[in-house]
Amino acid sequence: MPSANKKVPESVKMKDVAEHAEVSLMTISRVLNTPEKVSPLTLKKIKKAIAELEYVPDLTAGTLSSKKSGFIAALVPFLNSSPLTDTIRALDAHLREHRYQLLLGSTNYSIQQEEALLVALLGRRPEAIVLTGSLHTSTSKRLLKRSGIPVVEIWDLPSAPIDLAVGYSNHDSGYQITQNLIDKGYQSIAYGITSSIDDRGEQRLQGYLSAVKDSGLPDFVERLGDPPVQMEHGIQAISNLLARDRKPEALICVSDTMAAGAIFECQRRKIRIPQEMAIAGFGDFEMARHLVPALTTVRVSGQEIGAKTAELILKRLQNRPVENLIVTVGSIFIERETT
């Protein structure tokens, strides 16, 4: 058995682990790359040696020789969105089952920042890339098409994806929730949104504009700063709408977070919901059903998007056929107390 008093090298290498565990370098390599081919007793002994030496495998050489990095990159606009967090959690869980690691990057809603991240990532040879949305620079599109790796655009339905897509129609979701309020008798409906750099929010806004136009109703659009969406945006939306000569009967917010701020501001001003102001959101965040009154919203399953994205990536990496390049996940109107 290895001595407990063996000195730990300052820079631990694979040969140090082999000596510590008294096995061959080939056995260490098998444990790192194909642990299922190693006996449980040997596997336990080597894992113990790795832990004792605090060994971190150098995967660079293996990547250069096999052209497989073992990681998949996902770029997201920001990380404090409940549905998007569900997507990442589901994606990571499914990929881990197949021994892939997920690396995240934040674009802060900037397609230029997305491009810079892609340049840095592609040099490290990810085995696939997941992008949030379908708006990218022309350079990003060229780089991704030349890379030859699976690319999945999520949370949107581009008509001509770079490679693969998993999402829903943001335009139709905006139309859907607006039409539901129109069907309930609301004749003046406002829409609260941040700046135009949120492409998916803009698509939902276009859905709202189409719905009110189809019904011959006026539109009220409130622009409220830059994303990510904050409750403060909802507070400001209510203040702006109340300052209008003609006050709308309802407010649709680009996300549940904005809608929550709008609800709190109405309550602070003693405005009755929905009698004096109906409010709806988007996303069906966890808080939506727990607000008082509970929030009317649109639900899209972030978990389903993550699972289907992983399925497409794994099919490509395993050279299995992909039947549908664009996978649609539906959106559901959830009516609650605020309308």
C-alpha positions in Angstrom: 0.0 0.0 0.0 1.3 3.6 -0.6 2.7 5.2 2.4 0.7 8.0 4.0 3.9 9.9 4.5 4.7 10.1 0.7 5.6 13.7 -0.2 3.1 15.4 -2.5 4.9 16.9 -5.5 4.4 20.7 -6.1 3.1 20.1 -9.6 1.3 16.8 -9.7 1.5 14.8 -12.9 -0.1 11.6 -14.0 3.1 9.6 -13.3 3.0 10.9 -9.7 -0.6 9.5 -9.3 0.6 6.2 -10.8 3.5 5.9 -8.4 1.2 6.9 -5.4 -1.3 4.2 -6.3 1.3 1.7 -7.5 -0.3 1.2 -10.9 0.8 1.8 -14.5 0.3 5.0 -16.4 -2.0 3.1 -18.8 -4.3 2.3 -15.8 -4.5 5.9 -14.8 -5.3 6.8 -18.4 -8.1 4.3 -18.4 -9.6 5.7 -15.2 -9.6 9.2 -16.6 -11.0 8.3 -20.0 -12.9 4.9 -19.7 -13.5 4.2 -16.0 -16.1 1.6 -16.9 -13.2 -0.6 -18.1 -11.4 -0.5 -14.7 -12.2 -2.9 -11.8 -14.1 -1.3 -8.9 -11.2 -2.0 -6.5 -8.6 -0.4 -8.7 -10.9 2.5 -9.5 -11.4 3.2 -5.8 -7.6 3.0 -5.2 -6.8 5.4 -8.0 -9.6 7.9 -7.1 -8.2 7.9 -3.5 -4.7 8.7 -4.9 -6.1 11.5 -7.1 -7.9 13.0 -4.1 -4.8 12.7 -1.8 -2.5 14.3 -4.4 -5.2 16.9 -5.4 -4.4 15.9 -9.0 -6.1 17.9 -11.8 -5.9 16.1 -15.2 -4.2 18.0 -18.0 -6.7 17.3 -20.9 -4.9 19.5 -23.4 -2.8 16.7 -24.9 -5.8 14.4 -25.3 -7.8 17.2 -26.9 -5.0 17.8 -29.5 -4.7 14.1 -30.4 -8.4 13.1 -30.4 -9.9 16.5 -31.3 -12.4 15.9 -28.5 -12.5 18.4 -25.6 -15.3 16.8 -23.6 -17.1 20.2 -23.1 -20.1 21.9 -24.6 -20.5 25.7 -24.4 -23.7 27.6 -23.8 -24.0 31.3 -24.2 -26.9 33.0 -22.4 -27.9 36.7 -22.0 -27.9 36.5 -18.2 -28.3 33.9 -15.5 -31.1 35.3 -13.1 -34.0 34.2 -15.3 -36.1 31.3 -13.8 -37.0 29.6 -17.1 -33.5 30.0 -18.5 -32.0 28.5 -15.3 -34.4 25.5 -15.8 -33.0 25.1 -19.3 -29.4 25.2 -18.2 -30.1 22.8 -15.4 -31.8 20.2 -17.7 -29.2 20.6 -20.4 -26.4 20.1 -17.9 -28.0 17.0 -16.3 -28.6 15.2 -19.7 -25.0 16.0 -20.9 -23.4 14.8 -17.6 -25.0 11.4 -18.1 -22.8 11.1 -21.2 -19.7 12.6 -19.5 -19.9 16.0 -21.2 -19.2 19.2 -19.2 -21.2 22.3 -19.7 -19.3 25.7 -19.9 -21.4 28.9 -19.6 -20.8 32.3 -21.0 -22.9 35.5 -20.5 -23.5 37.9 -23.4 -25.3 40.6 -21.5 -27.7 40.8 -24.5 -24.8 42.0 -26.7 -24.3 40.2 -30.1 -20.8 41.8 -30.2 -20.0 40.2 -26.8 -21.4 37.0 -28.0 -19.0 37.1 -31.0 -16.0 37.8 -28.7 -17.0 34.8 -26.6 -17.3 32.6 -29.6 -13.9 33.5 -30.9 -12.4 32.6 -27.5 -14.4 29.4 -27.1 -13.9 28.0 -30.6 -10.1 28.1 -30.1 -10.7 25.6 -27.2 -12.6 23.2 -29.4 -16.0 22.8 -27.8 -17.8 19.8 -29.1 -21.1 21.8 -29.5 -22.3 25.3 -28.9 -25.7 26.4 -27.6 -26.8 30.0 -28.3 -29.8 31.8 -26.8 -31.9 33.4 -29.5 -31.3 33.7 -33.2 -29.8 37.2 -33.6 -26.0 37.0 -34.2 -23.4 39.0 -36.0 -22.5 37.9 -39.5 -19.0 37.0 -38.3 -20.5 34.8 -35.6 -22.5 32.9 -38.2 -19.5 32.4 -40.4 -17.4 31.1 -37.6 -20.0 28.7 -36.4 -20.8 27.3 -39.9 -17.0 26.8 -40.5 -16.5 25.1 -37.1 -18.3 21.9 -38.2 -19.7 21.3 -34.7 -23.4 21.1 -33.7 -24.9 24.5 -33.0 -28.3 24.8 -31.3 -30.2 28.1 -31.1 -32.7 28.0 -28.2 -35.7 30.0 -26.9 -36.5 31.1 -30.4 -37.7 29.6 -33.8 -35.5 31.1 -36.5 -36.8 30.4 -40.0 -33.2 29.6 -41.2 -31.2 28.3 -38.2 -27.4 28.1 -38.3 -27.8 24.4 -37.7 -30.4 23.3 -35.2 -33.1 25.1 -33.1 -35.2 24.4 -30.1 -37.8 27.0 -29.1 -41.2 28.6 -29.6 -42.6 31.6 -31.5 -42.1 34.7 -29.4 -44.3 36.6 -31.8 -47.2 34.1 -31.4 -46.8 34.2 -27.6 -47.1 37.9 -27.6 -50.2 37.7 -29.9 -51.7 34.9 -27.7 -51.6 36.7 -24.4 -52.9 40.0 -26.0 -55.7 38.2 -27.8 -56.8 36.5 -24.5 -57.1 39.9 -22.8 -59.0 41.3 -25.8 -61.4 38.3 -25.6 -62.0 39.2 -22.0 -63.2 42.6 -23.0 -60.1 44.8 -22.4 -60.1 47.6 -25.0 -57.0 49.6 -24.1 -54.0 47.4 -23.4 -50.4 48.7 -22.8 -47.2 46.7 -23.4 -44.1 47.2 -21.1 -40.7 46.4 -22.5 -37.1 47.3 -22.1 -34.8 48.5 -25.0 -34.7 46.9 -28.4 -31.5 44.9 -27.7 -33.8 42.2 -26.3 -34.6 40.5 -29.6 -37.0 37.9 -28.2 -38.8 40.6 -26.3 -39.1 42.6 -29.5 -40.7 39.7 -31.2 -43.3 39.4 -28.4 -43.9 43.1 -28.8 -44.6 42.6 -32.5 -47.1 39.9 -31.6 -48.9 42.4 -29.3 -48.9 45.0 -32.0 -50.4 42.6 -34.5 -53.1 41.5 -32.1 -54.3 45.1 -31.2 -54.1 46.1 -34.9 -56.2 43.1 -35.9 -58.9 44.1 -33.4 -58.8 47.8 -34.3 -57.5 48.8 -30.9 -54.9 51.5 -30.1 -51.4 50.5 -28.9 -49.6 51.8 -25.8 -45.9 50.9 -25.7 -43.8 51.8 -22.7 -40.0 51.6 -23.2 -38.3 51.2 -19.8 -34.5 51.1 -19.8 -32.2 48.2 -20.8 -32.4 44.5 -20.0 -32.1 42.4 -17.9 -35.6 43.2 -16.8 -36.0 44.4 -13.2 -39.0 45.0 -10.9 -38.1 48.7 -11.1 -39.2 48.6 -14.8 -42.7 47.5 -13.7 -42.9 50.3 -11.1 -41.9 52.8 -13.7 -44.4 51.4 -16.2 -47.3 52.0 -13.8 -46.1 55.6 -13.1 -45.8 56.4 -16.8 -49.2 54.9 -17.6 -51.0 56.8 -14.8 -49.4 60.0 -16.1 -51.2 59.6 -19.5 -54.4 61.5 -20.3 -55.9 58.2 -21.4 -55.0 55.5 -18.9 -55.1 51.9 -20.3 -57.2 49.2 -18.6 -54.4 46.5 -18.8 -50.7 46.1 -18.9 -48.8 43.2 -20.5 -45.2 43.0 -19.3 -42.3 41.5 -21.2 -41.5 39.3 -18.2 -43.0 38.2 -14.9 -40.3 40.2 -13.1 -41.5 43.5 -14.6 -45.1 42.4 -13.9 -44.3 41.8 -10.2 -43.0 45.3 -9.9 -46.1 46.6 -11.6 -48.3 44.7 -9.1 -46.3 46.1 -6.1 -46.6 49.7 -7.4 -50.4 49.3 -7.9 -50.7 48.0 -4.4 -48.6 50.9 -3.1 -51.0 53.4 -4.9 -54.1 51.4 -3.8 -55.0 50.7 -7.4 -57.3 47.6 -7.5 -56.1 44.7 -9.6 -57.7 43.7 -12.0 -60.7 46.1 -11.5 -58.7 49.3 -12.2 -55.6 47.8 -13.8 -55.2 44.2 -15.2 -51.6 43.0 -15.3 -50.0 40.0 -17.2 -46.5 38.8 -17.5 -44.4 36.2 -19.4 -42.4 33.2 -18.3 -44.5 31.8 -15.4 -41.6 32.2 -13.0 -42.0 30.5 -9.7 -43.1 33.7 -8.0 -46.0 34.2 -10.5 -48.3 31.8 -8.8 -47.4 33.0 -5.3 -48.0 36.7 -5.9 -51.1 38.1 -4.3 -53.1 38.4 -6.6 -51.6 35.5 -8.6 -50.2 36.6 -11.9 -51.6 35.8 -15.4 -48.8 34.9 -17.7 -47.5 32.7 -20.5 -45.6 29.5 -19.6 -42.8 28.0 -21.7 -41.1 24.9 -20.3 -37.4 25.8 -19.9 -36.8 22.3 -18.7 -38.2 20.8 -21.9 -36.1 23.2 -24.0 -32.9 22.0 -22.2 -33.8 18.3 -22.5 -34.6 18.6 -26.2 -31.4 20.6 -26.8 -29.3 17.9 -25.2 -31.0 15.2 -27.2 -30.2 17.0 -30.5 -26.5 17.5 -29.5 -26.1 13.9 -28.4 -27.6 12.6 -31.6 -25.2 14.7 -33.6 -22.2 13.7 -31.5 -23.1 10.0 -31.7 -23.6 10.2 -35.5 -27.3 9.3 -35.2 -29.9 10.8 -37.6 -31.7 14.1 -36.6 -35.2 14.0 -37.9 -36.2 17.6 -37.2 -33.7 20.4 -37.4 -36.2 22.8 -35.7 -37.9 21.5 -32.6 -41.0 23.4 -31.4 -41.9 23.7 -27.7 -45.3 25.2 -27.1 -46.3 28.1 -25.0 -49.4 28.1 -22.7 -51.6 31.0 -21.6 -52.0 30.8 -17.8 -54.9 32.8 -16.5 -54.8 33.8 -12.8 -56.2 36.6 -10.6 -54.5 39.7 -12.1 -56.7 39.7 -15.2 
